[in-house]
Amino acid sequence: MMIPPMSIPPFTNIRFSNMIKAHVGVPVGTIGRIIEPGRAAKVLDEGQADFVVMGRGLLADTEWPNKAREGRFEDIRECIGCNQGCIDKIHKMEPFTCLQNPVIGREEAFEIKKADQPKKVVVIGGGPAGLEAARVAALRNHEVTLYEKESLLGGQLRIGKLPPKREELGKVIDHLTRQVKKLGVRLELGKGISEGAVKDLQADVIVVATGSRPLVPGIEGIDQKHVVYAADVLTGKSAVGQRAVIVGAGLVGLETADFLSEQGKAIMVFEMMETTPPDMGNANRIYFEDTFAQRGVEIQFGAEIKRIEEEAIVYVQKGWTRKVTGVDTVVLATGAVPDDALMKAVGNKTKVFSVGDCVAARNAMEAIYEGSKIGREI
């Protein structure tokens, strides 16, 4: 594979370079998710290739070779093969960047400069936006404290890494967590900040990164016990019966369908739009098409759920009202809305910034970009 996505294991083409080397007398290189230096060195030591070639890995971390040479393996920001900032952008004829490394394409504007006057910075929220804001602010010599109401860092990415073949999203949080600890960011986990407590933080600058919450659609019967949210399904908080309907065919809905169908459950997905989201990359689209074809997952596009009954759903598609019976569980993957209560309470003050999903519910690439940008502006 020329550009293997996240669903394909790293070092996927090694077997081919090894085979070719047995038949030619010239140096043979290999490419395809070369992300970890120890394994890359092993490929060379075992003679499976004469050299390794990196593309996306050097976008994720332009200093990868230097860090490897210096033995700074834990500082390497490994490419996760998401393709969102690079390949997907190129296919759309848009400037490319990197989900994890927003400096790419903005090298001059995003140069790290030490702050003239170091400040006390408080970041509220430990998702990707908050962690990146804390990391960059600390790099610039600010004194940073990060508050996270949960006992673990990561925000939505802690859930995003749970579906099949999405585990590498966890590397984003692992890297950011290692870096903020290394830079001396004070982490206050399991400590949420109430609206009334903001004024007691004694901070020069506050960055609000409180994320989002699930959108509750106005569907009749949505308050029944067998109606659950995708996030609760992925984390194991909500059980799902053998026959399930998923409402929403965005990335979360499709990942949840993948997660449940892998368990052998019968899945139907309903989407109001006529297609999957336009921002879904080709690699993801092909993966889901192939996987769902094999597992018999059915997707109904242009279908609006009107009513949820005890063991059925009623929907409208192309002007026709239809009913699906024998439904054990209805899973909502209908998007998210900003959790902006804290930001609204703080008000419009010059020393307060908001980043990530609490501004508008989007994706990790947007969140990390905004956190990185604010960290440079403080």
C-alpha positions as CSV (number, residue, x, y, z in Angstrom):
1,M,0.0,0.0,0.0
2,M,1.3,3.4,-1.0
3,I,-0.4,5.4,1.8
4,P,-1.6,2.9,4.4
5,P,-4.2,4.5,6.8
6,M,-4.6,4.0,10.5
7,S,-6.6,0.8,9.8
8,I,-3.4,-0.8,8.4
9,P,-0.6,-1.9,10.8
10,P,2.7,0.0,10.8
11,F,5.6,-1.3,8.6
12,T,3.1,-3.0,6.4
13,N,5.3,-3.3,3.3
14,I,8.3,-4.9,4.9
15,R,7.4,-8.4,3.5
16,F,7.6,-7.0,0.0
17,S,11.0,-5.3,0.3
18,N,12.3,-8.5,1.9
19,M,11.0,-10.6,-1.1
20,I,12.4,-8.1,-3.7
21,K,15.9,-8.1,-2.1
22,A,16.2,-11.8,-2.8
23,H,16.0,-11.1,-6.6
24,V,17.8,-7.9,-7.2
25,G,21.4,-6.5,-6.8
26,V,20.5,-2.9,-6.0
27,P,19.6,-1.3,-2.7
28,V,16.0,-1.7,-1.8
29,G,14.0,0.7,0.4
30,T,10.7,0.2,2.1
31,I,7.9,2.7,2.9
32,G,4.6,2.5,4.7
33,R,4.0,3.8,8.2
34,I,7.6,3.7,9.3
35,I,6.8,5.3,12.7
36,E,9.1,3.8,15.3
37,P,12.9,4.0,15.2
38,G,13.6,0.8,17.1
39,R,11.6,-1.3,14.7
40,A,13.0,0.6,11.7
41,A,16.6,-0.3,12.9
42,K,15.6,-3.9,13.3
43,V,14.3,-4.0,9.7
44,L,17.8,-2.9,8.5
45,D,19.7,-5.1,10.9
46,E,17.8,-8.2,9.7
47,G,18.4,-7.2,6.1
48,Q,14.7,-6.9,5.2
49,A,15.5,-3.6,3.5
50,D,18.6,-1.5,2.9
51,F,16.9,1.8,3.9
52,V,13.5,3.0,5.1
53,V,11.6,5.9,3.7
54,M,9.4,8.3,5.6
55,G,6.8,10.8,4.4
56,R,3.9,11.5,6.8
57,G,6.0,10.6,9.8
58,L,8.2,13.6,9.1
59,L,5.2,15.8,9.0
60,A,4.1,14.6,12.4
61,D,7.6,15.2,13.8
62,T,10.2,17.0,11.6
63,E,12.8,16.2,14.2
64,W,12.1,12.4,14.2
65,P,15.6,11.4,12.9
66,N,17.5,13.7,15.2
67,K,15.5,12.6,18.2
68,A,16.1,9.0,17.3
69,R,19.9,9.6,16.9
70,E,19.9,11.3,20.3
71,G,18.0,8.5,22.0
72,R,15.0,10.7,22.8
73,F,12.5,8.1,21.7
74,E,9.7,9.3,24.1
75,D,9.8,12.7,22.6
76,I,9.0,11.5,19.1
77,R,5.5,12.4,18.0
78,E,4.5,9.3,16.0
79,C,2.3,9.6,12.9
80,I,-1.0,7.9,13.6
81,G,-2.0,7.4,9.9
82,C,-5.2,9.4,10.2
83,N,-4.5,11.2,6.9
84,Q,-6.8,14.1,7.9
85,G,-4.3,16.9,7.7
86,C,-2.1,15.6,4.9
87,I,-3.5,13.2,2.3
88,D,-7.2,14.2,2.7
89,K,-6.2,17.9,2.3
90,I,-4.2,17.2,-0.8
91,H,-7.0,15.3,-2.4
92,K,-9.2,18.4,-1.9
93,M,-6.5,20.6,-3.3
94,E,-6.1,22.4,0.0
95,P,-3.0,23.4,1.9
96,F,-1.8,20.4,3.9
97,T,-0.9,20.3,7.6
98,C,-0.9,17.6,10.4
99,L,-3.5,16.7,13.0
100,Q,-0.8,16.5,15.7
101,N,1.6,19.1,14.4
102,P,-0.2,22.3,13.3
103,V,3.2,23.9,12.7
104,I,3.3,22.2,9.3
105,G,2.3,24.7,6.7
106,R,2.6,27.5,9.3
107,E,6.3,27.3,10.1
108,E,7.0,31.0,10.2
109,A,3.8,32.1,11.9
110,F,4.0,29.3,14.5
111,E,7.7,29.8,15.5
112,I,8.0,29.3,19.3
113,K,9.2,32.5,20.9
114,K,9.8,32.9,24.6
115,A,7.4,35.2,26.4
116,D,8.8,38.7,27.3
117,Q,6.7,38.5,30.5
118,P,6.0,35.0,31.8
119,K,2.4,34.7,33.1
120,K,0.4,32.4,35.3
121,V,-1.7,30.5,32.9
122,V,-4.6,28.2,33.9
123,V,-6.1,25.8,31.4
124,I,-9.5,24.3,32.2
125,G,-10.0,21.0,30.4
126,G,-7.5,18.2,29.6
127,G,-8.6,17.2,26.1
128,P,-6.4,17.7,23.0
129,A,-7.1,21.5,22.8
130,G,-6.3,22.1,26.5
131,L,-3.2,19.9,26.5
132,E,-1.7,21.5,23.4
133,A,-2.4,25.0,24.8
134,A,-0.7,24.0,28.0
135,R,2.3,22.4,26.2
136,V,2.9,25.5,24.0
137,A,2.4,28.0,26.8
138,A,4.9,26.0,28.9
139,L,7.4,25.9,26.1
140,R,7.2,29.7,26.0
141,N,8.2,29.9,29.7
142,H,4.8,30.5,31.2
143,E,3.8,28.9,34.5
144,V,0.9,26.6,33.6
145,T,-1.7,24.7,35.7
146,L,-4.2,22.5,34.0
147,Y,-7.5,21.4,35.6
148,E,-9.4,18.4,34.4
149,K,-12.6,17.2,36.0
150,E,-12.0,13.6,35.1
151,S,-9.3,11.4,36.6
152,L,-7.7,10.9,33.2
153,L,-6.6,13.2,30.4
154,G,-7.6,13.0,26.8
155,G,-11.2,14.2,26.5
156,Q,-13.0,12.9,23.4
157,L,-9.9,11.1,22.2
158,R,-10.2,8.7,25.1
159,I,-13.4,7.5,23.5
160,G,-12.3,7.9,20.0
161,K,-9.5,5.3,20.4
162,L,-11.9,2.6,21.5
163,P,-13.4,1.4,18.2
164,P,-11.6,-1.2,16.1
165,K,-8.4,0.0,14.4
166,R,-8.6,3.4,16.0
167,E,-6.3,2.6,18.9
168,E,-3.5,4.8,17.6
169,L,-5.5,7.9,18.5
170,G,-4.4,7.2,22.0
171,K,-0.9,8.1,20.9
172,V,-1.9,11.7,20.5
173,I,-2.9,11.9,24.2
174,D,0.1,9.9,25.3
175,H,2.5,12.2,23.6
176,L,0.9,15.4,24.9
177,T,0.7,14.0,28.4
178,R,4.4,13.1,28.4
179,Q,5.3,16.6,27.1
180,V,3.3,18.6,29.6
181,K,4.7,16.6,32.4
182,K,8.2,17.0,31.1
183,L,7.7,20.8,30.8
184,G,6.5,21.1,34.4
185,V,2.9,21.8,33.8
186,R,1.0,21.3,37.1
187,L,-1.8,18.8,36.5
188,E,-4.9,18.9,38.8
189,L,-6.9,15.8,37.8
190,G,-10.3,15.1,39.2
191,K,-10.8,18.7,39.9
192,G,-13.4,20.6,37.9
193,I,-13.7,24.3,38.1
194,S,-17.2,25.7,38.8
195,E,-18.4,29.0,37.4
196,G,-18.1,30.6,40.8
197,A,-14.5,29.4,41.4
198,V,-13.0,30.9,38.3
199,K,-12.4,34.3,40.0
200,D,-10.4,32.5,42.7
201,L,-7.8,31.0,40.3
202,Q,-5.4,34.0,40.6
203,A,-4.4,33.6,37.0
204,D,-3.1,36.1,34.5
205,V,-4.6,34.2,31.6
206,I,-7.4,31.5,31.6
207,V,-7.8,29.1,28.7
208,V,-11.2,27.4,28.7
209,A,-11.2,24.0,26.9
210,T,-14.2,22.3,28.4
211,G,-15.1,20.3,25.3
212,S,-18.6,19.3,24.2
213,R,-21.6,17.2,25.2
214,P,-23.9,15.0,23.1
215,L,-26.6,16.6,21.0
216,V,-30.0,15.4,22.0
217,P,-32.2,15.4,18.9
218,G,-36.0,16.1,19.1
219,I,-37.2,12.6,18.3
220,E,-40.4,11.3,19.9
221,G,-39.7,8.5,22.4
222,I,-36.0,9.4,22.8
223,D,-36.2,9.2,26.6
224,Q,-36.8,5.5,26.8
225,K,-34.4,3.1,28.6
226,H,-33.3,1.3,25.4
227,V,-32.0,4.6,23.8
228,V,-28.4,5.2,24.6
229,Y,-25.5,7.4,23.5
230,A,-22.6,6.2,21.3
231,A,-20.0,7.4,23.8
232,D,-21.6,5.3,26.6
233,V,-21.6,2.3,24.3
234,L,-18.0,2.6,23.4
235,T,-16.9,3.0,27.1
236,G,-19.1,0.1,28.3
237,K,-21.5,2.2,30.3
238,S,-24.5,1.1,28.2
239,A,-25.2,-2.4,27.1
240,V,-26.5,-3.1,23.5
241,G,-28.9,-5.8,22.5
242,Q,-28.4,-8.2,19.5
243,R,-30.3,-5.9,17.1
244,A,-29.4,-2.3,17.2
245,V,-30.2,0.9,15.3
246,I,-27.6,3.7,15.1
247,V,-28.9,7.2,14.4
248,G,-26.2,9.1,12.5
249,A,-23.6,8.1,9.9
250,G,-20.9,10.5,10.8
251,L,-17.5,9.2,11.9
252,V,-18.7,8.4,15.4
253,G,-21.8,6.5,14.2
254,L,-19.8,4.5,11.7
255,E,-17.1,3.7,14.3
256,T,-19.8,2.6,16.7
257,A,-21.3,0.4,14.0
258,D,-17.8,-1.1,13.4
259,F,-17.4,-1.7,17.2
260,L,-20.8,-3.4,17.6
261,S,-20.7,-5.4,14.3
262,E,-17.3,-6.8,15.3
263,Q,-19.1,-8.3,18.3
264,G,-21.6,-10.1,15.9
265,K,-24.5,-7.8,16.5
266,A,-27.0,-6.9,13.7
267,I,-26.6,-3.2,12.9
268,M,-28.6,-0.7,10.9
269,V,-27.5,2.8,10.5
270,F,-29.8,5.7,9.6
271,E,-28.5,9.1,8.3
272,M,-30.6,12.2,7.4
273,M,-28.0,13.3,4.8
274,E,-27.8,11.6,1.5
275,T,-24.1,10.6,2.0
276,T,-21.5,10.3,4.7
277,P,-19.9,13.6,5.7
278,P,-17.9,15.4,3.0
279,D,-14.9,15.8,5.3
280,M,-14.5,12.0,5.7
281,G,-11.4,10.9,3.9
282,N,-11.2,8.3,1.2
283,A,-9.3,5.8,3.4
284,N,-12.0,5.8,6.1
285,R,-14.7,5.6,3.5
286,I,-13.1,2.6,1.8
287,Y,-12.5,0.9,5.1
288,F,-16.1,1.2,6.3
289,E,-17.5,0.2,2.9
290,D,-15.4,-3.0,2.8
291,T,-16.0,-3.9,6.5
292,F,-19.7,-3.3,6.5
293,A,-20.1,-5.3,3.2
294,Q,-18.4,-8.2,4.9
295,R,-20.5,-8.0,8.1
296,G,-23.9,-7.1,6.6
297,V,-24.2,-3.7,8.2
298,E,-26.9,-1.7,6.4
299,I,-26.9,2.1,6.0
300,Q,-30.0,4.0,5.1
301,F,-29.2,7.5,3.7
302,G,-31.7,10.3,3.5
303,A,-33.7,8.7,6.3
304,E,-35.0,10.7,9.2
305,I,-36.0,9.0,12.4
306,K,-39.5,10.3,13.5
307,R,-40.4,8.1,16.4
308,I,-38.8,5.5,18.7
309,E,-41.1,2.8,20.0
310,E,-40.4,0.1,22.5
311,E,-39.1,-2.4,19.9
312,A,-39.2,-0.4,16.7
313,I,-38.3,2.8,15.0
314,V,-40.4,4.8,12.5
315,Y,-38.6,6.8,9.8
316,V,-39.3,8.9,6.7
317,Q,-37.2,8.3,3.5
318,K,-38.0,10.0,0.2
319,G,-41.4,10.9,1.3
320,W,-42.3,7.4,2.5
321,T,-42.9,6.5,6.1
322,R,-41.4,3.1,7.1
323,K,-41.0,1.1,10.2
324,V,-38.3,-1.3,11.4
325,T,-39.3,-3.8,14.1
326,G,-37.4,-6.1,16.4
327,V,-35.1,-3.3,17.6
328,D,-33.4,-4.0,20.9
329,T,-31.3,-0.8,21.3
330,V,-31.2,2.6,19.7
331,V,-27.8,4.2,19.7
332,L,-27.6,8.0,19.3
333,A,-24.6,9.3,17.3
334,T,-26.2,12.6,16.4
335,G,-23.3,14.9,17.0
336,A,-22.3,17.2,19.8
337,V,-22.8,20.8,21.1
338,P,-20.3,23.0,22.9
339,D,-20.1,22.7,26.6
340,D,-19.8,26.4,26.9
341,A,-21.5,27.2,30.3
342,L,-18.2,28.1,32.0
343,M,-17.1,30.3,29.1
344,K,-20.5,32.1,29.2
345,A,-20.2,32.6,32.9
346,V,-16.7,34.0,32.7
347,G,-17.8,36.5,30.0
348,N,-15.9,38.4,27.4
349,K,-12.7,39.3,29.2
350,T,-9.4,39.9,27.5
351,K,-7.5,37.5,29.7
352,V,-9.9,34.6,28.9
353,F,-9.7,32.5,25.8
354,S,-11.7,29.5,24.6
355,V,-10.4,26.7,22.4
356,G,-11.6,23.4,21.0
357,D,-15.1,21.9,21.1
358,C,-16.4,24.4,23.7
359,V,-16.2,26.9,20.9
360,A,-17.8,24.6,18.2
361,A,-17.9,20.8,18.2
362,R,-15.5,19.7,15.5
363,N,-12.5,17.3,15.4
364,A,-9.1,16.8,17.0
365,M,-7.3,18.6,14.3
366,E,-9.2,21.8,14.8
367,A,-8.9,21.4,18.6
368,I,-5.1,21.0,18.6
369,Y,-4.6,23.8,16.1
370,E,-6.6,26.2,18.3
371,G,-4.8,25.1,21.4
372,S,-1.4,25.6,19.6
373,K,-2.4,29.0,18.3
374,I,-3.6,30.3,21.7
375,G,-0.5,29.0,23.4
376,R,1.5,31.2,21.1
377,E,-0.6,34.3,21.6
378,I,-0.5,34.4,25.4
